[in-house]
C-alpha cells in the first residue's frame, strides 16, 4: 500500500471521465430522465468542507441513477449575482457602491466572480463531482438575465407586481432591502433601560416606568402599550405621557400582545425598533417617522443625536437620561438580534419604496399543492408549510445593489407612472437604455427615470 499514489490515480480517472464525457446528459436519449435541480454555488469564494459534503450527497444520487440506467441531468452551475460577491469585492478593493461608478463596480465583480469560478470548477473536479459541463450555466450570462427579466415582465403585465412604500428589512451595511430569508439571528446581551415617562398634567413624581433596549428611538415614540388584563395598569389606559429628551405627548393604549412579565409591562411603541413595533404600527396606523436613515445613522428627527450611528446615539441618549435622573436602572437583557446574512450588520425596519411581488394571496394554493406532492423526506413538507404559514408580507423582490439583473422599469419624472420593458427589449438596463415609450401614457411627460434596483437573487 505504501506504493499507492492516490493523487496520481485520482487525476488519471478525473481526466478520463472528462475526456470520455461520461457525465454528459443526452437530450436525444429515450432513457428515463432523472433531473437534479442543482443549487448553483455562489461565485464568492472557494469550496469549504460544507460544500464538499452537500454537493457529494447530491452526487451520490446522480451516480446511483446513472448506474440504474437513467439519463441524468446534473448541470455544473454558478450563482454570479448579488450581495455575497459585492461584499467580497468591496472588502478586496476598499470601495463602496456609493464611491464607484456602476460600470466599474460591475466589472470588478465580474472579474472577481470569474476567477472564483475557475477555482471552484477545479475543486469540483478534484472532489469527483459528476456535474455535466455541457449544460453549464452561470446567472450573469445575458441569456440568463433575459429569462429573469422576461419572468418579471410577465408578472408585471399580470398585475402581480407593485411598488409600495412599506417598512422592510434593511441592512445599513449593504444598504439594501432584504427578504426574511436573508435575515439571520444571533444571541446578544444588551441593556434593558428603565426610563421615567412623566404623566402629562401630573405632579413631578407622577411618572410611568418604561423598559426599553432602544432609547435612541425615543424620537419616534408613538404610544405606550399595556396588557388589557394587567389590573395594575388599567388606570393608565387613555392617559398621556411625555417622552423624555424629546417632550412628545403619547397616549397609553392596551394591547394583548404586550408581555406583562417583561420589563415593567409598559411597552414603548416606536417606528420601528423590532417586529412587535412593526405589527403595532400597522395595526394602529401610526405615522411612520424615520429616525434612522439607510446608512444606519440618526436623522434630523433625532435632534442633537442626528448624524450619529445607532450605537453612538444609544450611548449618548443613555448618558443624557442618566444626567437628568430619568434612567432608573439598567439590566442585562439576553436577546436574539436580527442581522444581515452577509455583512452581519444589525437589521433595521425602514420605510423605503420597493418593488413587491404578491405572495400572500397564494398561500392557500401553495399549501393545497403541498398535499398533492410525494415528499422525500416527509419533514420537508412540514418545513414548507411552516414557512408558508409564517409569511406576513409580500415578497420584496428588488435590491439596492448593482451586480445582479436590473429591474426593467422606468418611472415618469413628473407623475411617477411606471413603464415596464417589452419582452423584445430584454435583457436591458434602465440606467443606460431608453424607456419603451416616448411619453408617459398618464400625463404625457417625455422624461423618464430608469430604475436603479436589481433583482433579489431568487427572482
C-alpha positions, 0 to 999 in steps of 0.5 A: 500500500505504501506504493499507492499514489492516490493523487496520481490515480485520482487525476488519471480517472478525473481526466478520463471521465472528462475526456470520455464525457461520461457525465454528459446528459443526452437530450436525444436519449429515450432513457428515463430522465432523472433531473437534479435541480442543482443549487448553483454555488455562489461565485464568492469564494472557494469550496469549504468542507460544507460544500464538499459534503452537500454537493457529494450527497447530491452526487451520490444520487446522480451516480446511483441513477446513472448506474440504474440506467437513467439519463441524468441531468446534473448541470455544473452551475454558478450563482454570479449575482448579488450581495455575497460577491459585492461584499467580497469585492468591496472588502478586496478593493476598499470601495463602496457602491456609493464611491464607484461608478456602476460600470466599474463596480460591475466589472470588478465583480465580474472579474472577481466572480470569474476567477472564483469560478475557475477555482471552484470548477477545479475543486469540483473536479478534484472532489469527483463531482459528476456535474455535466459541463455541457449544460453549464450555466452561470446567472450573469450570462445575458441569456440568463438575465433575459429569462429573469427579466422576461419572468418579471415582465410577465408578472408585471403585465399580470398585475402581480407586481407593485411598488409600495412604500412599506417598512422592510428589512434593511441592512445599513451595511449593504444598504439594501432591502432584504427578504426574511430569508436573508435575515439571520439571528444571533444571541446578544446581551444588551441593556434593558433601560428603565426610563421615567415617562412623566404623566402629562398634567401630573405632579413631578413624581407622577411618572410611568416606568418604561423598559426599553433596549432602544432609547435612541428611538425615543424620537419616534415614540408613538404610544405606550402599550399595556396588557388589557388584563394587567389590573395594575395598569388599567388606570393608565389606559387613555392617559398621556405621557411625555417622552423624555429628551424629546417632550412628545405627548403619547397616549397609553393604549392596551394591547394583548400582545404586550408581555406583562412579565417583561420589563415593567409591562409598559411597552414603548411603541416606536417606528420601528425598533423590532417586529412587535413595533412593526405589527403595532404600527400597522395595526394602529396606523401610526405615522411612520417617522424615520429616525434612522436613515439607510446608512444606519445613522440618526436623522434630523428627527433625532435632534442633537443625536442626528448624524450619529450611528445607532450605537453612538446615539444609544450611548449618548441618549443613555448618558443624557437620561442618566444626567437628568435622573430619568434612567432608573436602572439598567439590566442585562437583557439576553436577546436574539438580534436580527442581522444581515446574512452577509455583512452581519450588520444589525437589521433595521425596519425602514420605510423605503419604496420597493418593488413587491411581488404578491405572495400572500394571496397564494398561500392557500394554493401553495399549501393545497399543492403541498398535499398533492406532492410525494415528499422525500423526506416527509419533514420537508413538507412540514418545513414548507408549510411552516414557512408558508404559514409564517409569511406576513408580507409580500415578497420584496423582490428588488435590491439596492445593489448593482451586480445582479439583473436590473429591474426593467422599469422606468418611472415618469419624472413628473407623475411617477407612472411606471413603464415596464420593458417589452419582452423584445427589449430584454435583457436591458438596463434602465440606467443606460437604455431608453424607456419603451415609450416616448411619453408617459401614457398618464400625463404625457411627460417625455422624461423618464427615470430608469430604475436603479434596483436589481433583482433579489437573487431568487427572482 
